[in-house]
């Protein structure tokens, strides 16, 4: 799956982050960092990254708590899993490779990290493309019954420990199948699915996933509100894509919500569900090739 990509591990504040990188070293454009979603790993990019790496530098990382990266203790208010911390992981990774400036293509939870990256490190992020999300704060503030029923995991995972952890650990494969299967299926490559199964069963994964979502419903919202109150918005060019057959597009107006959070936004719905990079890789490749051409 990763022919031509070199593995590496970067350590920041005692947390090891697993990554891969590939593509022509002579490419003078900013490299492209790919960030995955929940409950997946960098394997979700297997239909996209190798093609992009034919013509540019591409870096992939497993978010802390996922894949082959470390699962540190959550700490007070699950602060170790704040998107601000995950963004710092990304900065440390890219700096270790000598990349002071880079572009970002991200999905789901990774797209929330990318949003924080763009706000906290505007000097590092040149432009970003986000797949199938609206801003986290807007989604929580605009939650409806339809959204709560469809995105039940948002509200299950933030319940006090150890309830959700214990239920996930009782049958992690069932959590994976039920969680992802409700939003599509039949298009997952067996090699990618094997990676998802292996990593969901790693010790500490359930606690890390819950900490990620508890941070998303707590400290991340504090950071988002502080930005909104201060008038801070994403200033880099932002492209957003969402699945026409997905929950985000049905329950929210993604482009309108992103216009409120960013200054230079474009985007559209695509013929897909939630897992756009695996369901509609040709669309992602076409959009990314055009958007990240400079």
C-alpha positions as a printed Julia matrix, in Angstrom:
294×3 Matrix{Float64}:
   0.0    0.0    0.0
   2.87   2.38   0.77
   5.45   1.62  -1.88
   7.69   4.67  -2.22
   6.77   6.09   1.19
   9.33   6.1    3.97
   8.19   5.57   7.57
   9.39   7.76  10.41
   8.56   8.48  14.03
   8.77  11.91  15.63
   8.65  12.48  19.37
   7.16  15.63  20.92
   6.94  16.03  24.69
   7.3   12.27  25.1
   4.56  11.4   22.6
   5.62   9.43  19.53
   3.88  10.32  16.28
   4.06   7.84  13.41
   4.24   9.16   9.85
   5.2    8.38   6.27
   6.51  10.63   3.51
   7.21  10.3   -0.18
   7.24  12.05  -3.52
   9.89  13.95  -5.5
  12.36  15.76  -3.26
  12.95  18.31  -6.04
   9.37  19.57  -5.88
   9.58  23.27  -5.01
   5.94  23.65  -3.94
   4.97  23.43  -0.26
   4.6   19.77   0.73
   1.12  18.4    1.39
   0.23  17.0    4.81
  -2.64  14.5    4.94
  -4.62  14.03   8.17
  -7.1   11.19   8.71
 -10.41  10.88  10.54
 -12.05   8.74  13.22
 -11.78   5.8   13.78
  -9.28   5.41  10.99
  -5.56   5.8   10.31
  -3.44   7.22   7.5
  -4.52   4.12   5.55
  -7.67   6.01   4.53
  -5.5    7.93   2.02
  -4.28   4.83   0.16
  -6.24   5.71  -3.01
  -5.13   9.35  -2.96
  -1.62   9.72  -1.5
   0.3    7.51  -4.0
  -1.14   9.43  -6.95
  -0.41  12.83  -5.4
   3.12  11.68  -4.56
   3.88  11.09  -8.22
   4.3   14.83  -8.68
   4.76  16.4   -5.2
   5.98  15.8   -1.67
   3.34  14.15   0.5
   3.44  13.54   4.26
   0.94  11.43   6.2
   0.64  11.1    9.98
  -1.41   9.09  12.44
  -3.01  11.48  14.92
  -2.12  10.88  18.55
  -4.47   8.24  19.9
  -4.9    6.61  16.49
  -3.02   4.29  14.18
   0.54   3.62  15.21
   1.02   6.86  17.13
   1.15   6.94  20.93
  -1.89   7.08  23.19
  -0.85   9.42  26.04
  -2.96   9.85  29.19
  -5.77  12.32  28.6
  -5.0   14.58  31.57
  -7.32  17.17  33.05
 -10.13  18.16  30.67
  -8.64  15.7   28.14
  -6.2   18.5   27.29
  -3.64  16.06  25.84
  -6.13  15.46  23.0
  -7.03  19.06  22.32
  -6.81  19.86  18.63
  -4.24  22.48  19.65
  -1.95  19.67  20.87
  -2.54  17.61  17.74
  -1.73  20.67  15.64
   1.55  21.02  17.52
   2.31  17.38  16.69
   1.87  18.21  13.03
   4.14  21.24  13.27
   6.83  19.15  15.0
   6.58  16.47  12.31
   6.84  18.89   9.41
   9.69  20.82  11.02
  11.59  17.56  11.55
  11.42  17.06   7.78
  12.59  20.61   7.12
   9.19  21.92   6.05
   8.49  25.35   7.56
   5.47  25.87   5.3
   3.04  23.28   4.0
  -0.49  22.72   2.72
  -3.05  20.44   4.38
  -5.64  17.98   3.07
  -7.71  16.53   5.91
 -10.84  14.54   6.69
 -13.17  14.33   9.7
 -11.22  14.62  13.0
  -8.08  15.41  11.05
  -9.9   18.28   9.4
 -10.65  19.69  12.86
  -6.94  19.49  13.62
  -6.27  21.25  10.31
  -8.7   24.03  11.25
  -6.79  24.58  14.5
  -3.46  24.38  12.63
  -4.53  27.17  10.31
  -5.63  29.4   13.19
  -2.71  28.76  15.55
   0.07  28.55  12.96
  -0.89  30.81  10.05
   2.76  31.27   9.15
   3.11  27.53   8.53
  -0.1   26.6    6.68
  -0.34  27.89   3.11
  -3.79  26.55   2.21
  -6.11  23.75   3.27
  -8.8   21.45   1.94
 -11.24  19.94   4.44
 -13.47  16.94   3.77
 -16.97  16.51   5.19
 -16.98  18.75   8.23
 -18.41  22.07   9.32
 -16.72  24.04  12.13
 -16.96  22.11  15.4
 -18.48  24.96  17.4
 -21.12  25.59  14.74
 -22.05  21.91  14.67
 -22.51  21.68  18.44
 -24.45  24.95  18.58
 -26.62  23.84  15.65
 -27.27  20.29  16.83
 -30.72  18.98  15.96
 -32.43  15.7   16.73
 -31.6   14.44  13.24
 -27.91  15.2   13.72
 -27.8   13.68  17.22
 -29.38  10.47  15.94
 -26.99  10.22  12.98
 -23.83  11.25  14.86
 -24.68   9.32  18.02
 -20.98   8.63  18.62
 -20.35  12.35  19.31
 -22.55  12.09  22.37
 -21.69   8.52  23.36
 -17.93   9.04  23.44
 -18.08  12.12  25.68
 -19.91  10.3   28.49
 -17.91  10.08  31.74
 -15.28   7.37  31.97
 -15.25   4.45  32.05
 -18.63   3.77  30.42
 -17.83   4.3   26.72
 -14.31   2.91  27.12
 -15.64  -0.29  28.68
 -18.25  -0.79  25.97
 -15.77  -0.24  23.14
 -13.16  -2.51  24.7
 -15.72  -5.28  25.08
 -15.87  -5.61  21.29
 -13.74  -3.08  19.39
 -14.47  -4.72  16.03
 -18.19  -4.27  16.59
 -17.64  -0.6   17.38
 -15.66  -0.23  14.17
 -18.22  -2.09  12.04
 -21.26  -0.4   13.54
 -19.74   3.06  13.63
 -18.42   3.04  10.08
 -21.01   0.72   8.59
 -23.87   3.06   9.4
 -22.27   5.68   7.17
 -21.45   3.45   4.23
 -19.6    0.33   3.27
 -18.55  -1.9    0.42
 -15.91   0.53  -0.8
 -13.29  -0.06   1.9
 -10.14  -1.78   0.66
  -9.4   -4.94   2.64
  -5.85  -3.75   3.4
  -7.11  -0.45   4.79
  -9.82  -2.2    6.77
  -7.21  -4.56   8.25
  -5.26  -1.51   9.44
  -8.39  -0.05  11.04
  -9.09  -3.36  12.81
  -5.53  -3.75  14.04
  -5.34  -0.24  15.43
  -8.8   -0.09  17.04
  -7.76  -3.14  19.09
  -4.5   -1.62  20.35
  -4.4   -1.1   24.13
  -5.42   2.4   25.08
  -7.27   3.16  21.85
 -10.73   3.33  23.42
  -9.54   5.75  26.09
  -7.76   7.87  23.46
 -10.79   8.05  21.18
 -13.01   9.1   24.07
 -10.45  11.71  25.12
 -10.38  13.08  21.56
 -14.15  13.57  21.58
 -14.29  14.85  25.16
 -11.71  17.46  24.18
 -13.81  18.24  21.12
 -16.84  18.93  23.3
 -14.87  20.83  25.94
 -11.47  22.46  25.66
 -11.65  22.68  21.86
 -14.89  24.64  22.11
 -13.23  26.97  24.61
 -10.48  27.62  22.07
 -13.01  28.11  19.27
 -15.08  30.56  21.32
 -11.97  32.54  22.21
 -11.13  32.83  18.51
 -14.66  33.88  17.64
 -14.77  36.47  20.41
 -11.43  37.87  19.23
 -12.52  37.92  15.6
  -9.86  35.41  14.53
 -10.71  33.58  11.29
  -8.89  31.32   8.87
  -7.08  33.6    6.43
  -5.56  31.0    4.12
  -7.37  29.8    1.0
  -9.82  27.14   2.14
 -11.6   24.55   0.0
 -14.36  22.46   1.58
 -15.99  19.35   0.15
 -18.82  17.41   1.71
 -20.74  14.31   0.77
 -24.09  14.97  -0.88
 -25.24  11.7    0.68
 -23.75  12.4    4.1
 -24.99  13.75   7.42
 -23.03  17.02   7.41
 -24.64  18.17   4.18
 -28.12  17.1    5.28
 -28.02  18.7    8.72
 -25.94  21.83   8.11
 -25.01  24.4    5.47
 -21.25  23.77   5.34
 -20.31  26.56   2.95
 -22.3   29.17   4.88
 -20.79  28.07   8.19
 -17.26  28.13   6.8
 -17.8   31.61   5.37
 -18.44  32.71   8.94
 -15.17  31.12  10.11
 -12.83  31.91   7.22
 -12.06  34.73   4.81
 -11.36  32.93   1.53
 -13.66  29.92   1.11
 -14.88  27.84  -1.79
 -16.51  24.44  -1.84
 -19.23  22.11  -3.0
 -21.06  18.88  -2.34
 -19.75  15.78  -4.11
 -21.49  12.52  -4.98
 -20.36  10.59  -1.92
 -21.09   9.76   1.66
 -18.81  10.61   4.58
 -15.69   8.72   3.49
 -14.97  10.83   0.43
 -11.31   9.86  -0.04
 -12.28   6.18  -0.2
 -15.67   6.51  -1.89
 -14.76   9.15  -4.48
 -10.95   9.29  -4.72
 -11.0   10.57  -8.3
 -12.98  13.61  -7.17
 -10.58  14.27  -4.3
  -7.6   13.9   -6.62
  -9.03  16.27  -9.2
  -9.93  18.87  -6.59
  -6.6   18.55  -4.77
  -4.55  18.7   -7.97
  -6.22  21.96  -8.95
  -6.39  23.57  -5.49
  -2.82  22.72  -4.48
  -1.21  23.3   -7.88
   0.92  26.25  -6.7
